[in-house]
Amino acid sequence: MGDKTLTVRRAPASMGQMKPEQELILQQAHERIAMQKLALQSGGISSFSEVGSDVNAAAEFPTKVICLTEVVSVDELRDDAEYKEIVEDMREESEKFGSLVNLVIPRPSQTGEVIPGVGKVFLEYANITDSARAKVALHGRRFGENVVCAAYYPEEKFSIGDYGTIAVA
């Protein structure tokens, strides 16, 4: 091509396929780069704490907690038998990606009181590697008619039971 010689050869079979660990590392690298770009665009590292307080920016920072949206409806959560089945299914599926420490699915109040986080599923893993694996695997997956959105959720908020923050990547 032009004044350059183009050499074409068959790629080895292993070249085209990434191992799951490599995919995970690549995903984490992309997330860290995105956070660094965001910090630089907003005025440098000194203002990174301000950016980190933004929900969407915090949602992109890898944590041990994943928030799933578009998984269950409020009506499904009202029925005790259906709720129990959803919890069992979510636990079984979530444990495929690593060591699941905690699973929280907030339910609607019987009195009509607004409960933060209803309709979301929170998955806490033992480490960030497991949560990243789950996020990559679950984001975009279909659950019934819905397409699941998976995002990191701030560990501090999860630990105090604050499930109201919207964390969608």
Beta strands, then each sheet from edge to edge (+ up, - down):
strand 1: 65-69
strand 2: 100-104
strand 3: 121-125
strand 4: 142-143
strand 5: 146-147
strand 6: 149-153
sheet 1: 2+ 3- 1+ 6-
sheet 2: 4+ 5-
end
